[in-house]
Amino acid sequence: MAKIKLTKTELKAQTDALKRFQRFLPMLQLKKQQLQSEIAGIVAKADETAARERALRSEIGGWVGLLASDEALVDGLVTVKRVRTGFANIAGVTIPTFESIDTEVREIDPWATPAWVDAAADAATKILSLRHERAVYDEQRRLVSEELQRTSQRVNLFEKVKIPECREAIRVIKIALGDEQTASVARGKIAKSRSPEEEVAA
């Protein structure tokens, strides 16, 4: 703790600081809870998106062997041209939100390619969309986690450093001012009890 002045002015400054810290602390604690809740929600959405991708892969599992047998045909079949995102605000944090992807399907000759190529293009588009959606959730989690870390540090600073320091400073100043007042009263009583002759002699 920094050296403090043992004065009434310093006592008021420390008391005001303590009130300020005690007023802000509940707001920071609430923000911390909100951020923790948001992270849990983001993780749940990311997990749900991953589950949808697994389900889709499972659905196409029956004919996915066809893709392997003709890799040259499906290589670069679907290309992501653009990922469309928006923005949202969570407890003061600006995060990206997934909207959609723009894809381009390579031109294929419907007469020269098997019928399953269209289904492969559709499945690939859905899988790519889910992957990019999950990537946006990962970015959301990263940003919100960073803010949670900063907020947690501030909560700890207030709870474990600033508030205890103010309380200790107030206690020390009050003791010092009390001792000073007691000493002043004692000096006053001694002065009153002295006779005029003693005052002249002094």
C-alpha positions as CSV (number, residue, x, y, z in Angstrom):
1,M,0.0,0.0,0.0
2,A,1.3,3.5,-0.9
3,K,2.2,5.9,1.9
4,I,-0.9,7.8,3.0
5,K,-1.4,11.1,4.7
6,L,-2.9,10.9,8.1
7,T,-5.3,13.8,7.6
8,K,-9.1,14.4,7.4
9,T,-8.7,15.2,3.7
10,E,-7.1,11.9,3.0
11,L,-9.7,10.1,5.1
12,K,-12.5,11.7,2.9
13,A,-10.6,10.7,-0.2
14,Q,-10.2,7.1,0.9
15,T,-13.8,6.9,2.0
16,D,-15.0,8.2,-1.4
17,A,-12.7,5.8,-3.2
18,L,-14.1,2.9,-1.1
19,K,-17.7,3.9,-1.9
20,R,-16.8,4.1,-5.6
21,F,-15.1,0.7,-5.7
22,Q,-18.0,-0.9,-3.7
23,R,-20.5,0.7,-6.2
24,F,-18.6,-0.6,-9.3
25,L,-17.8,-4.1,-8.0
26,P,-21.4,-5.5,-8.2
27,M,-21.6,-4.2,-11.8
28,L,-18.3,-5.9,-12.7
29,Q,-19.5,-9.2,-11.0
30,L,-22.7,-9.1,-13.0
31,K,-20.8,-8.5,-16.2
32,K,-18.5,-11.4,-15.4
33,Q,-21.6,-13.7,-14.9
34,Q,-23.1,-12.5,-18.2
35,L,-19.9,-13.2,-20.1
36,Q,-19.6,-16.7,-18.5
37,S,-23.2,-17.4,-19.5
38,E,-22.6,-16.1,-23.1
39,I,-19.5,-18.3,-23.5
40,A,-21.5,-21.3,-22.4
41,G,-24.2,-20.4,-25.0
42,I,-21.6,-20.0,-27.7
43,V,-20.0,-23.3,-26.9
44,A,-23.4,-25.0,-27.1
45,K,-24.1,-23.4,-30.5
46,A,-20.7,-24.5,-31.8
47,D,-21.3,-28.1,-30.5
48,E,-24.7,-28.1,-32.1
49,T,-23.2,-27.0,-35.4
50,A,-20.6,-29.6,-35.2
51,A,-23.3,-32.2,-34.5
52,R,-25.2,-31.1,-37.6
53,E,-22.0,-31.5,-39.7
54,R,-21.5,-35.0,-38.4
55,A,-25.1,-35.9,-39.1
56,L,-24.8,-34.6,-42.6
57,R,-21.6,-36.5,-43.2
58,S,-23.3,-39.6,-41.8
59,E,-26.2,-39.1,-44.3
60,I,-23.8,-39.0,-47.3
61,G,-21.7,-41.8,-46.0
62,G,-23.6,-44.3,-48.3
63,W,-22.3,-42.7,-51.5
64,V,-19.2,-40.9,-50.3
65,G,-17.1,-43.7,-51.7
66,L,-18.1,-42.5,-55.1
67,L,-16.3,-39.2,-54.4
68,A,-13.1,-41.0,-53.5
69,S,-13.3,-43.1,-56.7
70,D,-13.5,-39.9,-58.8
71,E,-11.5,-37.3,-56.9
72,A,-10.6,-35.4,-60.0
73,L,-14.2,-34.9,-60.8
74,V,-15.2,-33.4,-57.4
75,D,-11.9,-31.6,-56.7
76,G,-12.7,-27.9,-56.4
77,L,-16.4,-28.6,-57.1
78,V,-17.6,-26.0,-54.7
79,T,-15.6,-22.8,-53.8
80,V,-16.5,-20.3,-51.1
81,K,-16.4,-16.9,-52.6
82,R,-17.6,-14.9,-49.5
83,V,-18.5,-15.4,-45.9
84,R,-21.4,-13.0,-44.9
85,T,-21.2,-11.9,-41.3
86,G,-23.0,-9.3,-39.2
87,F,-22.2,-7.9,-35.8
88,A,-23.8,-8.1,-32.3
89,N,-22.9,-6.7,-28.9
90,I,-22.6,-8.9,-25.9
91,A,-22.0,-7.2,-22.5
92,G,-20.0,-4.4,-24.3
93,V,-18.1,-6.8,-26.7
94,T,-18.7,-6.5,-30.4
95,I,-18.7,-10.0,-31.9
96,P,-19.2,-11.3,-35.5
97,T,-22.4,-13.3,-36.3
98,F,-22.7,-15.8,-39.1
99,E,-25.3,-15.1,-41.8
100,S,-24.4,-17.2,-44.8
101,I,-21.8,-18.1,-47.4
102,D,-21.7,-17.3,-51.1
103,T,-20.4,-20.3,-53.1
104,E,-19.5,-21.0,-56.6
105,V,-20.1,-24.5,-58.1
106,R,-17.8,-25.4,-60.9
107,E,-19.5,-25.8,-64.2
108,I,-20.1,-29.4,-65.0
109,D,-21.5,-31.1,-68.1
110,P,-24.7,-32.8,-66.9
111,W,-24.4,-35.3,-69.7
112,A,-20.8,-36.2,-69.1
113,T,-21.0,-36.5,-65.2
114,P,-22.8,-38.9,-62.9
115,A,-26.1,-37.9,-61.3
116,W,-24.6,-38.0,-57.8
117,V,-22.3,-35.0,-58.6
118,D,-25.2,-32.5,-58.0
119,A,-25.9,-34.1,-54.6
120,A,-22.2,-34.0,-53.8
121,A,-22.2,-30.2,-54.7
122,D,-25.2,-29.7,-52.4
123,A,-23.7,-31.6,-49.5
124,A,-20.3,-29.9,-49.9
125,T,-22.0,-26.5,-49.8
126,K,-23.9,-27.4,-46.6
127,I,-20.7,-28.7,-45.0
128,L,-18.7,-25.6,-45.9
129,S,-21.5,-23.4,-44.5
130,L,-21.5,-25.3,-41.2
131,R,-17.7,-25.1,-41.0
132,H,-17.7,-21.4,-41.5
133,E,-20.5,-21.0,-39.0
134,R,-18.5,-22.9,-36.5
135,A,-15.4,-20.7,-37.2
136,V,-17.5,-17.6,-36.4
137,Y,-18.5,-19.2,-33.1
138,D,-14.9,-19.9,-32.3
139,E,-14.1,-16.2,-32.9
140,Q,-17.0,-15.2,-30.8
141,R,-15.7,-17.4,-28.0
142,R,-12.2,-16.0,-28.3
143,L,-13.4,-12.3,-28.1
144,V,-15.8,-12.9,-25.2
145,S,-13.2,-15.0,-23.3
146,E,-10.7,-12.1,-23.6
147,E,-13.3,-9.7,-22.2
148,L,-14.1,-12.2,-19.4
149,Q,-10.4,-12.4,-18.5
150,R,-10.1,-8.6,-18.3
151,T,-13.3,-8.3,-16.3
152,S,-12.2,-11.1,-13.9
153,Q,-8.9,-9.2,-13.4
154,R,-10.8,-6.1,-12.5
155,V,-13.1,-7.9,-10.1
156,N,-10.0,-9.5,-8.4
157,L,-8.3,-6.1,-8.3
158,F,-11.3,-4.5,-6.6
159,E,-12.0,-7.4,-4.3
160,K,-8.5,-8.3,-3.2
161,V,-6.5,-5.1,-3.6
162,K,-8.4,-1.8,-3.9
163,I,-11.2,-2.3,-1.4
164,P,-8.9,-3.9,1.3
165,E,-6.4,-1.1,0.8
166,C,-9.0,1.6,1.3
167,R,-10.4,-0.1,4.4
168,E,-6.9,-0.4,5.9
169,A,-6.1,3.2,5.0
170,I,-9.3,4.4,6.6
171,R,-8.6,2.3,9.7
172,V,-5.0,3.7,10.0
173,I,-6.1,7.3,9.5
174,K,-9.0,7.0,12.0
175,I,-6.6,5.6,14.6
176,A,-4.0,8.4,13.9
177,L,-6.7,11.1,14.0
178,G,-8.1,9.6,17.2
179,D,-4.7,9.6,18.9
180,E,-4.1,13.1,17.8
181,Q,-7.5,14.2,19.2
182,T,-6.8,12.4,22.5
183,A,-3.3,14.0,22.7
184,S,-4.9,17.4,22.0
185,V,-7.5,17.0,24.7
186,A,-4.8,15.8,27.2
187,R,-2.7,18.9,26.3
188,G,-5.7,21.1,26.8
189,K,-6.4,19.6,30.3
190,I,-2.8,20.0,31.3
191,A,-2.8,23.6,30.2
192,K,-6.0,24.3,32.1
193,S,-4.7,22.7,35.3
194,R,-1.5,24.8,35.3
195,S,-1.6,27.8,37.6
196,P,-0.8,31.3,36.3
197,E,2.5,31.2,38.2
198,E,3.5,27.9,36.4
199,E,2.5,29.5,33.1
200,V,4.9,32.5,33.7
201,A,7.6,30.1,34.9
202,A,7.2,28.0,31.8
